[in-house]
C-alpha cells in the first residue's frame, strides 16, 4: 500500500514539474540578445500631421510580435506634459502611429517597446518648424542620449 501511495505521489510530482517547465518555456523569449529599437523619422520636419515610426529588430531580424509599443512625445524642457500614443500599425517590424506637431520647437520622441521579455526606450530629437539656430545649438543631445542609455534594454523579468 505504501509503495502505491509513494508511486502515485511521485507521478503527481513529475507531472507538476513537467507542467512548470512547459509554462516557463511558453514565456521564454527564445533569444538572449537585446532588441534593437531605432526611430526611423527625420531629424527635421514642418509642423502638422506626421507618422511616428520605430523599427524593432533582434539579431537583425524584424520583431513583428512586440507586446507593447507606445510613443512618448514632448517638447524639450516639458517632459511632464508629454503625450503617450499607442502604435496603430505594424508592418515588417516597423511600428507607427499618427501625431500632429502643432507648434515650432525641438521635440523628443521616445518609443517604449516591450518585446520578447525585453524593454527598450531610446530617445530621438526632432526640430519641428522654424526654430532659432541658437536654440538648436544650445540643445544638449548628449544629456538625452545618456538618459536613454541608462533606461535602455532592460529585461522585464529582472527585479
C-alpha positions as CSV (number, residue, x, y, z in Angstrom):
1,X,0.0,0.0,0.0
2,X,2.8,2.4,0.9
3,X,4.5,1.7,-2.4
4,X,1.4,2.5,-4.4
5,X,1.0,5.8,-2.5
6,X,4.7,6.6,-3.0
7,X,4.4,5.8,-6.6
8,X,1.3,7.9,-7.1
9,X,2.9,10.8,-5.2
10,X,6.0,10.5,-7.5
11,X,3.8,10.6,-10.6
12,X,1.9,13.7,-9.4
13,X,5.2,15.4,-8.6
14,X,6.7,14.6,-12.0
15,X,3.5,15.7,-13.8
16,X,3.6,19.0,-11.9
17,X,7.3,19.5,-12.7
18,X,6.8,18.9,-16.4
19,X,3.9,21.3,-16.4
20,X,6.0,24.0,-14.7
21,X,8.7,23.6,-17.4
22,X,6.2,24.0,-20.2
23,X,4.9,27.2,-18.5
24,X,8.4,28.6,-18.3
25,X,9.2,27.8,-21.9
26,X,6.0,29.4,-23.1
27,X,7.2,32.7,-21.7
28,X,10.8,32.2,-23.0
29,X,11.7,34.9,-25.4
30,X,13.9,32.5,-27.4
31,X,17.0,34.7,-27.6
32,X,19.0,36.4,-25.0
33,X,20.2,39.1,-27.5
34,X,18.8,42.6,-26.8
35,X,16.1,44.1,-29.0
36,X,17.2,47.0,-31.2
37,X,14.8,49.9,-31.4
38,X,15.5,52.6,-34.0
39,X,13.4,55.6,-34.5
40,X,13.1,56.0,-38.3
41,X,11.9,59.6,-38.5
42,X,13.7,62.6,-39.9
43,X,15.6,65.0,-37.6
44,X,13.7,68.0,-39.1
45,X,10.2,68.5,-40.3
46,X,7.4,71.1,-40.6
47,X,4.5,71.4,-38.1
48,X,1.4,69.4,-38.9
49,X,0.4,65.8,-39.2
50,X,3.2,63.2,-39.3
51,X,3.7,59.5,-38.7
52,X,5.8,58.4,-35.7
53,X,7.8,55.3,-36.7
54,X,10.2,52.9,-35.0
55,X,11.8,49.8,-36.3
56,X,12.2,46.9,-33.9
57,X,14.7,44.1,-34.6
58,X,16.5,41.3,-32.7
59,X,19.7,39.8,-34.2
60,X,19.0,41.7,-37.4
61,X,15.5,40.1,-37.9
62,X,12.3,42.1,-37.7
63,X,10.3,41.8,-34.5
64,X,6.7,41.6,-35.5
65,X,5.3,40.3,-32.2
66,X,6.1,43.2,-29.8
67,X,3.9,43.1,-26.7
68,X,3.7,46.9,-26.5
69,X,4.8,49.9,-28.4
70,X,3.9,53.3,-27.1
71,X,5.4,56.6,-28.4
72,X,6.0,59.3,-25.8
73,X,6.4,62.8,-27.4
74,X,7.2,66.0,-25.6
75,X,8.7,69.4,-26.4
76,X,12.2,69.9,-25.0
77,X,12.0,71.0,-21.4
78,X,8.4,69.9,-21.0
79,X,8.6,66.1,-20.4
80,X,5.9,66.4,-17.7
81,X,3.5,67.4,-20.4
82,X,4.3,64.5,-22.7
83,X,1.8,62.7,-24.9
84,X,1.5,58.9,-24.9
85,X,0.4,57.4,-28.2
86,X,-0.1,53.7,-28.7
87,X,1.1,52.2,-32.0
88,X,-1.6,51.9,-34.6
89,X,0.1,49.7,-37.2
90,X,2.9,47.2,-37.6
91,X,4.5,46.3,-40.9
92,X,7.5,44.1,-41.0
93,X,8.8,45.2,-37.6
94,X,8.1,48.9,-38.2
95,X,5.6,50.2,-35.7
96,X,3.8,53.6,-36.4
97,X,1.2,56.0,-35.1
98,X,-0.1,59.3,-36.3
99,X,0.8,62.5,-34.4
100,X,0.3,66.2,-35.0
101,X,3.1,68.7,-34.1
102,X,1.1,71.9,-33.6
103,X,4.0,74.3,-32.6
104,X,7.5,75.0,-33.7
105,X,10.2,73.7,-31.3
106,X,12.6,70.8,-30.5
107,X,10.6,67.7,-29.7
108,X,11.7,64.4,-28.3
109,X,10.2,61.1,-29.4
110,X,10.7,58.1,-27.2
111,X,9.2,54.7,-28.2
112,X,8.6,52.5,-25.2
113,X,9.0,49.0,-26.7
114,X,8.4,45.7,-24.8
115,X,9.1,42.6,-26.8
116,X,10.3,39.1,-26.0
117,X,10.7,39.8,-22.4
118,X,12.9,42.9,-23.1
119,X,12.2,46.6,-22.9
120,X,13.9,49.4,-24.8
121,X,13.2,53.1,-25.0
122,X,15.6,55.2,-27.0
123,X,15.1,59.0,-27.4
124,X,15.1,60.8,-30.8
125,X,15.1,64.5,-31.2
126,X,13.3,66.3,-34.0
127,X,13.4,70.0,-34.9
128,X,9.9,71.0,-35.9
129,X,9.1,74.1,-37.9
130,X,11.0,77.4,-37.5
131,X,13.5,77.1,-34.6
132,X,16.2,79.6,-33.9
133,X,19.7,78.3,-34.7
134,X,20.8,79.4,-31.2
135,X,18.1,77.2,-29.6
136,X,19.3,74.3,-31.7
137,X,22.9,74.9,-30.8
138,X,22.2,75.0,-27.0
139,X,20.1,71.8,-27.2
140,X,22.3,69.2,-25.4
141,X,21.6,65.9,-27.2
142,X,24.3,64.2,-25.1
143,X,22.1,64.6,-21.9
144,X,19.2,62.9,-23.7
145,X,21.3,60.1,-25.1
146,X,22.8,59.5,-21.7
147,X,19.3,59.4,-20.1
148,X,18.2,56.9,-22.8
149,X,21.3,54.6,-22.3
150,X,20.5,54.3,-18.6
151,X,17.0,53.1,-19.3
152,X,17.7,51.1,-22.4
153,X,17.5,47.3,-22.9
154,X,16.1,46.3,-19.5
155,X,14.9,42.7,-19.0
156,X,11.3,42.9,-17.7
157,X,11.9,39.6,-15.8
158,X,14.6,41.1,-13.6
159,X,13.8,42.8,-10.3
